[in-house]
Amino acid sequence: MGIAEDADSLRAQERENIIMKYEKGHRAGLPEDMGPEPVGIYSSIDRFGIVHETELPPATAWEVKQMWWEITRKSKWIEMLGQWETYKNSKKLIDRVYKGIPMNIRGQVWSVLLNIQEVKSKNPRTYKVMKEKGKRSSEHIHQIDVDVSGTLRNHIFFRDRYGAKQRELFYILLAYSEYNPEVGYCRDLSPIAASFLLYLPEEDAFWALAQLLASEKHSLQGFHSPNGGTVQGLQDHQEHVVPMSQPKTMWHLDKEGICAQGSSLGWLLQMLNDGVRRHRETLAQGPSSPCSALLP
């Protein structure tokens, strides 16, 4: 009994220490707070916020063209947002999402795509309550702390250990682990939530994560829940469809003795994670994977 009480006391103390560090925030100079080695900041940050180790070269012709495309697309998006009821279920919207949402209005577009303001107004205190509950009792607090420390560290917003964006990310993941206990927490939620935080305030980013995973429209929860129901359904579908639609692929798999269904879990998760990974590394404009419609 004494050993169990000591273990509980130790876990409670560790939880308290983790919470205290995030609430205290970034304090430059302390070893546990140090981010990557500093560089000449202004000459080493690209337009996506990624910090590079060396001074950046002048923009290439392709990069200049991309910036010009973004400017021209912005005016079209502003027009579309002004007539949202007309465009919200249109093919034009889908086409423009795949082409890329301009960075300086990305948060505004994500907000309407995920219906964030409406769900916030219907749940005015939910995020605050879930955040405080997560601080008190989330069983995932240690893993969340570890994952936050390594998420998007080459981005200027997440560079400082216990900095403002790391704190917001920590609180969002804690709150979500209590808000959706079926999922709780899994490691690939951290980069997804961090991507939202690049363009949305803290509470909006929480609801964006909730809408993306659990809303009826998007429903990616099966990729993250313990029973993996969505993944199993996609695997079953693949088993019937691939032999007819991709006979050459099946021929190569059979030749190498590879079971398609046995390999498909990695493929499916890779499609999702590649979209997030490429987005967080380059924050590029165009589609990089089938998930770019969700995280353009």
Secondary structure, DSSP 8 states (H G I E B T S, - for coil): -HHHHHHHHHHHHHHHHHHHHHHH---TT-GGG--S----HHHHB-TTSBB-SS------HHHHHHHHHHHHHHHHHHHHHHTHHHHTTSHHHHHHHHH---GGGHHHHHHHHTTHHHHHHHSTTHHHHHHHHHHHH-TTHHHHHHHHHTSSTTBGGG-STT-HHHHHHHHHHHHHHHH-TTT---TTHHHHHHHHHTTS-HHHHHHHHHHHHHSTTT--GGGTSTT-HHHHHHHHHHHHHHHHH-HHHHHHHHHTT--HHHHHHHHHHHHHHHHHHHHHHH--SS--SGGGGT--
